[in-house]
Every structure is written in structure tokens, then in C-alpha cells.
Amino acid sequence: ESRGRVCHKLSFRFIPLHYHCGQRTEHRNIDPRIPNRVSTITTMSTTSIADQVARFAKAKETNNTRVLDIDQYFDGSKFKGMNVLITGGNRGLGFNLATLCVQNGANAFVTCRRSNADIENLIGKSNIFDGVDVTDDVAIRASAKKIAESGTLIDIVINNAGYFYEPEEKVSDDSLNFEEQIKQINICGLGPLRVNNALINENALAPNARLIIITSQAGSVEWRAVQNKDEGGDYGHHMSRACCNMAAILLSEEVKKKGYSVHLLHPGFNRTTMTAKYSHIWDIEGAVEPIVGAKRVLYEVSQASMETTGKFINCEDGLVIPW
């Protein structure tokens, strides 16, 4: 297995599927008795590309407007009248998500550790649950209960709060920080599960609510052989996102009978304080301003349904990221 290539085995027949920058070349054996006779069919891949430099370069080469110009696809009117709860909505990507929701007629609610004038002016203090850390079971449960008691039912939950330890972690230089790793797992892995659990059990969700989890391509085990090839590193970050993904897929199976769908979204590479340690590669890897990243996310949210529950989607191109 290498970048851009996946092979699948099917009963009685071997069909290798080669993925190259968004296209799939399928070599199909047209006569199983004669293994060397094959035909080639080229179709669009449903799987995103692990190599982010190659992914962005291919998007420019093919003028992929889904990647390069999300404004052609984003339709904010689909959020009109919706009650949307955003964790960590006081800054960065979360604040931009809240901004777009308000601009398009949604009723936005935000949980955050520390409120600020920007978010208060945007949605009003009454829609902000201040002092709420996603690691705080009591605070999260109290916020969910307050929402339910107000008579508001949440249509869309966007679990956006996250944390990224800035120093690089390596075994080779004995720089692992186990305390920080546990912190990242607690925030990014368990945080969304705590929030969703509280909202479900306090009956704060509307029928057919969509539970959105902002995760990361960093949680793809398969992609580590490409994105961290021969290097490893950032143990806490990657483990926390893999933990997040596992919790989400389990939740998607459990709550579908309640009518709730669960969606894992990699927001793409955004120019935020969380990714500032990688600012030297923002340009070559296609990092975008947070408002663009927010439109990408909300576009995928607008497409989310029970048919796509449990899917791990790259908001840059709308394609699936392998586990």
C-alpha cells in the first residue's frame, strides 16, 4: 500500500483499484480463466488523497472548484431557522461557523471556556454557555439541561472544540509529554462524546438531529504511512483524533435508531492559531482562511443525512478519508 493506491479483494476475483489524485483506475479481469486479459475503466474516486501537497496540486491542475471555490457550492439558506450548537464557538473556526449560521438565519448557541465581545455581539449573551470546558462533565450536563428546559431543541450540534499541543513529540529525542497526550485525548477524543451524551440524555435534541464532529485527517491510521512516513511524531494529536473517530463511529451505530446521525468532518487545513506551527507550509498545502474553512464545513453539514451517518469526510474535497 502506498500513497494514492488501495487494493481490494472480492470473492473469486481480484480487482485492484488504483487511486491517483482523485481518479480511480480499475483493472477488471474480463475472463477469470485468463488472468492476463484485463480491461481498464477510469472513474472518479470517492477517497481523498493522503499526500496533502499532491492533493492541492491536483486540485489546481484540474481546476477542482469544490476545492478552490466553495462559494459555488455553499448555500446558507439551508440553515435558516435551525438551532445550531457549536462548542468552542468563541474564536477561530468555531466563531466563523457561528458567524455564517447567524448570517443565514440560524439560531446559534455557543459553549466556550471564556466568552468575548465578538461572540457576545454576534449571538447575544443569553445564547452563550460561558465557562464550559468539554472536559467538565458537570458543566456540560448543566448546559444541556438548561437548553432542554428552555424549550429549545438543537437541530445541529457541531463539536468543534479542540486542542493541539504545539511542541513536536518524538521518542528519538525523548520529548514525549504523556500528560499533554492525555489532555489531548480528553479534549479531542472524549470531549465530543461527553457533549453528545449530555444532549441526548437531557432530551435537548430535535428529531433527526445531526451530530457533527470536527475531527482531523490526523486520526486516519492508514494515512500515517504517508503523512508521517519515516518520521512519526505528534503522538498525542494523532491518538486523540483516532480516539475521537472510534467514539463517533460507535455512537453512530447506537443512536441511529433514535433518528440521530453522526458525521465526522476533517475541516481541511485552515489558517488558525491551532495550525500556526505549520504556517511555513500553509501555501503549498492549500491552507485557507477560517471563513472559507467554515463554508466547507457547513456545506458538508448541509449534505449530511442518515444515509451518510458514520462517514469520515474531508471538507476540502468532500471525499472519504480511510480509517
MIZAVO-775194 format. One record per residue (C-alpha): residue in three letters; y, x, z. Coordinates in steps of 0.05 Angstrom, whole numbers, plus 5000, padded with zeros to 4 digits. Layout:
N
alaYXZ ...
This chain:
323
glu500050005000 ser506850274981 arg513950024973 gly514249414929 arg506749354920 val501848874951 cys494548744933 his490848104949 lys483347974946 leu480647304925 ser473547064924 phe469347334866 arg475447624832 phe480248194845 ile487448044828 pro492448604845 leu499648354849 his504748904839 tyr511648734865 his517349134836 cys524448964858 gly523748214857 gln518748144800 arg511248074804 thr506548344751 glu499748004757 his493748344724 arg488647784716 asn481447924697 ile480247444639 asp472747574638 pro469447764705 arg463548064668 ile468048564632 pro472448884687 asn476949274640 arg479448674600 val485848424632 ser491948034612 thr498848144642 ile503347574666 thr510247714694 thr513247214743 met518547224797 ser516247494864 thr517047084928 thr517047714970 ser523248124986 ile523548884975 ala522749345035 asp526949915007 gln533949665020 val537450154975 ala532849954917 arg533649224935 phe541249254930 ala541049684867 lys536349194833 ala540848614852 lys546748954818 glu542549164758 thr540148444746 asn546748124768 asn543047724821 thr548447224841 arg544346974900 val545347674930 leu552147854901 asp555947184904 ile553446694957 asp559446254945 gln555945994882 tyr550445714927 phe553445544995 asp555044815005 gly558144695073 ser558443945064 lys551143925086 phe553444075157 lys558443505162 gly557243105226 met551843575251 asn551543815323 val550344565319 leu549045015379 ile550045765369 thr548146275420 gly552646885422 gly557746505381 asn563846835411 arg564147425364 gly561247765303 leu556347385260 gly555946825312 phe563446705311 asn563446675235 leu557646175237 ala561745745285 thr567845805241 leu564145565179 cys561044995217 val567844745241 gln571044835173 asn565544395143 gly565843825193 ala560344025241 asn561043955317 ala559844665341 phe557544865411 val557145585434 thr553645955491 cys556146645508 arg556747135565 arg564347175560 ser568846685525 asn575246895489 ala581446585460 asp578746595389 ile572746165402 glu576545715451 asn581845575399 leu576445445347 ile571944945383 gly575344795449 lys573345005519 ser569144375530 asn564244595475 ile563345285504 phe558045465556 asp561046085586 gly557346585629 val550646435597 asp546247035584 val539946905544 thr536047285597 asp538446805651 asp533346235658 val537645835706 ala544045865665 ile540445685601 arg536845095632 ala543344845664 ser546844875596 ala541244495562 lys541343965617 lys548843895611 ile548243785536 ala542943255545 glu546842895600 ser553042865555 gly549042435506 thr549642975452 leu543343135413 ile543143805378 asp541143785304 ile541144535292 val540145095342 ile542045795317 asn539146315364 asn543946875345 ala545047275410 gly542147965404 tyr542748685428 phe541749355394 tyr541250005435 glu545550505397 pro542351185412 glu536451345368 glu529751375405 lys524551895388 val518152135421 ser519152815389 asp525452965428 asp523452575490 ser529152085482 leu525451435494 asn529150965541 phe523950485568 glu529050095609 glu533049965546 gln526749775508 ile525149245560 lys532348995557 gln532048915481 ile525348545486 asn528248095540 ile534447915499 cys531847915427 gly524547735439 leu524647255498 gly531847005491 pro530646515434 leu524246265467 arg528046125532 val533545745496 asn528845335452 asn524345185511 ala530144935553 leu532944495498 ile526144185483 asn524344045556 glu531243775574 asn530843295514 ala537243575484 leu534743595412 ala535643075358 pro529542815319 asn527543315265 ala531843865297 arg531744545263 leu530745145309 ile533645745274 ile532246445300 ile536447025276 thr531447585276 ser531248215234 gln527248555179 ala526249075234 gly520848605261 ser516448695199 val510649145217 glu508849235144 trp515749485125 arg515750045177 ala511650465129 val517650435082 gln523850365124 asn521550855178 lys517051285135 asp515451955167 glu520851835219 gly519151265266 gly524651155317 asp528650575346 tyr522550345384 gly525949825427 his529449495369 his523349425326 met518749205382 ser523748675405 arg524248365336 ala516748365326 cys516148015394 cys521347515371 asn517547365308 met510947265344 ala514046775393 ala517346395336 ile511046305295 leu507246065356 leu512945575372 ser513045325300 glu505745125307 glu506644795374 val512744375361 lys511544135290 lys508043515320 lys514643365356 gly518243385289 tyr521844045302 ser521644605251 val522545345267 his525545845219 leu526146605224 leu532046895186 his533947615174 pro541447545165 gly542048145119 phe546048765130 asn552748565160 arg558749005178 thr558948845252 thr559449245316 met551849175323 thr550749575258 ala556550055266 lys551750625280 tyr549650545207 ser556650495177 his555351115135 ile550250725093 trp553850045092 asp555950145019 ile549450394989 glu545349865024 gly549949285007 ala552649115077 val557348525074 glu562948245117 pro560647765172 ile563547155138 val559247295077 gly553147415121 ala554546755156 lys554646375090 arg548046695071 val545046465137 leu547745765133 tyr545445695062 glu538345835085 val539345365144 ser541244815095 gln534744935057 ala530444935120 ser525444375130 met518544235157 glu515744495092 thr518645185107 thr517345195182 gly514745865207 lys517346255147 phe520646935154 ile526346955104 asn531247495082 cys538047155077 glu540447685028 asp535947434972 gly532446825000 leu525547144994 val519947215044 ile519247835088 pro512048015104 trp509848045176 
